């Protein structure tokens, strides 16, 4: 119950904050450009708290449902205002109405929301750089026999310092650089016994999309050397009946060494209804257990455990100086924006399965987990979601900010706005697309919950 409350609170704080940032962008730019703002709401539904601005012009609202927000500007939807309301407007207010502003001002207001999401991400990544990140060091802990890494001369204990001249400070950063080099020859700068050397190897093209792979491990054959740990055993599960306990370290499955979570999960799925021999270490004692995975609704095996992994080389804290942190904020936001667009594009072309799309439940779970891990992890989560909001809102879909920019671009080219009926129909299509996307993401969340 406490975990659920913590997850819910973390989710509400994260979503409310990022929506507030987005809507504040629209709000502050509209006000600075002289457009009259009548209402600024965080959330939908009944108002929990409301107050007026000092000049009594803006009504600020915090509403009950924190899954959205809006800024209501005078004249933003002129078709919704009756003739009486238009007559009652003073000359000064008529000049401040949104619909009479030049195209560039309306475009600036539309861009400001996503722009502030990107700005938030930049600041968050700067803070992450300055506060310091707990990272997995780019130190080789294991090499697969006859792998590309072994043939290139990489040894256990080697520390990767750079990939094609780009400095590396963590295993994750090295992975990101390697993903961008798929199909190419790459140079790794290695530190071995206090001596630097360069090794060249070819990164092959995988059958699956590189974004879904651990390139170093699955394509090149080297990894940081991970211990696979049983984080939690579900009561009454096949794992508990077999004798598995929290904290057990998985050493072997059916006589083969295993240290990768996905490798272990694959073994479990393929042994639905049939026994598998699992060797685990507990308090420095080796135990041999036999587990029979249960069949799920997809006829795949499951044993009822939550898994985690730990590097044999431990972790490091990487902290940037002022200039490095400043640069990191901009570079990281750009990289994550490009990656988000790339993922969206690959989902549309089915290169990546849309099943990877997460909805509110997945976001809530991630919010709770990252909040538990500390400020830096939570900031990383916020920055990632903020980038996603910024990119999503700039897509040329009616009802989104990107759709408004398309309308304004056409208005500039035509010399007059689109017909109200055309805008109404296209916005309805856009609304249906967004609803369909949300329903699909929510369906994915529910499916993951049932799959465990």
LINUR-V261388 format. One record per pair of residues at least 6 apart in sequence whose C-alpha atoms are under 6 Angstrom apart, sorted by sequence separation. I is the first residue (numbers start at 0). GAP is how many residues later the second one is. D is the distance in whole Angstrom. If there is no record, write none. Layout:
I&GAP&D, I&GAP&D
//
This chain:
51&6&6, 160&6&6, 161&6&5, 167&6&6, 189&6&6, 215&6&6, 216&6&5, 250&6&6, 251&6&5, 279&6&6, 294&6&5, 345&6&5, 346&6&6, 395&6&4, 396&6&5, 410&6&5, 51&7&5, 160&7&5, 189&7&5, 250&7&6, 279&7&5, 293&7&5, 346&7&6, 369&7&5, 370&7&5, 392&7&5, 393&7&6, 394&7&5, 395&7&4, 50&8&6, 188&8&6, 189&8&6, 278&8&6, 292&8&5, 293&8&5, 369&8&5, 392&8&5, 393&8&4, 50&9&5, 188&9&5, 278&9&5, 292&9&5, 392&9&6, 49&10&5, 187&10&6, 277&10&6, 292&10&5, 49&11&4, 187&11&5, 277&11&5, 48&12&6, 186&12&6, 276&12&6, 48&13&5, 186&13&5, 232&13&6, 276&13&5, 47&14&6, 141&14&6, 185&14&6, 231&14&5, 275&14&6, 46&15&6, 47&15&5, 140&15&5, 185&15&6, 230&15&5, 275&15&5, 46&16&4, 47&16&6, 139&16&5, 184&16&6, 229&16&5, 230&16&6, 274&16&5, 45&17&6, 139&17&5, 184&17&4, 229&17&5, 274&17&4, 44&18&6, 45&18&6, 138&18&6, 139&18&5, 183&18&6, 228&18&6, 229&18&5, 273&18&5, 38&19&5, 40&19&6, 43&19&5, 44&19&6, 138&19&6, 183&19&6, 228&19&6, 272&19&6, 37&20&5, 38&20&5, 39&20&5, 40&20&5, 41&20&5, 42&20&5, 44&20&6, 138&20&4, 182&20&5, 228&20&5, 272&20&6, 38&21&6, 40&21&6, 43&21&5, 137&21&6, 181&21&5, 182&21&5, 227&21&6, 271&21&5, 272&21&6, 42&22&5, 74&22&5, 75&22&5, 137&22&6, 182&22&5, 227&22&5, 271&22&6, 42&23&4, 73&23&5, 74&23&5, 75&23&6, 163&23&5, 181&23&6, 253&23&5, 271&23&5, 42&24&6, 73&24&6, 74&24&5, 162&24&6, 252&24&6, 42&25&5, 162&25&5, 252&25&5, 42&26&5, 161&26&6, 251&26&6, 41&27&4, 161&27&5, 251&27&5, 40&28&5, 160&28&5, 250&28&5, 271&28&5, 398&28&5, 40&29&5, 159&29&6, 160&29&6, 250&29&5, 271&29&4, 397&29&5, 159&30&5, 249&30&4, 270&30&6, 39&31&5, 158&31&6, 178&31&6, 227&31&5, 248&31&5, 268&31&5, 38&32&6, 137&32&5, 158&32&5, 226&32&5, 247&32&6, 248&32&5, 268&32&4, 397&32&5, 38&33&5, 136&33&5, 137&33&4, 157&33&6, 225&33&5, 247&33&6, 267&33&5, 396&33&6, 37&34&6, 135&34&6, 136&34&6, 157&34&5, 247&34&5, 36&35&6, 37&35&5, 134&35&6, 135&35&5, 36&36&4, 35&37&6, 35&38&6, 151&49&6, 241&49&5, 15&50&6, 35&60&5, 34&61&5, 238&64&5, 237&65&5, 236&67&5, 233&70&5, 148&71&5, 233&71&6, 147&72&5, 148&72&6, 232&72&5, 231&73&6, 146&74&5, 231&74&5, 230&75&5, 230&76&5, 143&77&5, 229&77&5, 230&77&6, 142&78&6, 228&78&6, 29&79&6, 142&79&4, 228&79&5, 28&80&6, 141&80&6, 228&80&6, 141&81&5, 227&81&5, 140&82&6, 226&82&5, 358&82&4, 25&83&5, 139&83&6, 140&83&4, 141&83&5, 225&83&6, 226&83&5, 357&83&5, 358&83&5, 139&84&5, 140&84&4, 225&84&5, 356&84&6, 360&84&6, 138&85&6, 225&85&4, 25&86&5, 224&86&6, 225&86&6, 24&87&5, 25&87&5, 224&87&6, 24&88&4, 22&90&6, 21&91&4, 24&91&5, 21&94&6, 21&95&6, 135&179&5, 134&180&6, 134&181&5, 133&182&6, 133&183&4, 132&184&5, 131&185&6, 132&185&5, 131&186&5, 131&187&4, 129&189&6, 128&190&6, 129&190&5, 128&191&5, 129&195&6, 128&196&5, 125&199&5, 125&200&5, 125&203&4, 124&204&5, 121&207&4, 121&208&5, 121&211&6, 127&248&6, 123&259&6, 120&262&4, 116&269&5, 117&269&6, 116&273&5, 113&276&4, 109&291&5, 10&353&5, 10&356&5, 9&357&6, 9&358&5, 6&361&4
//
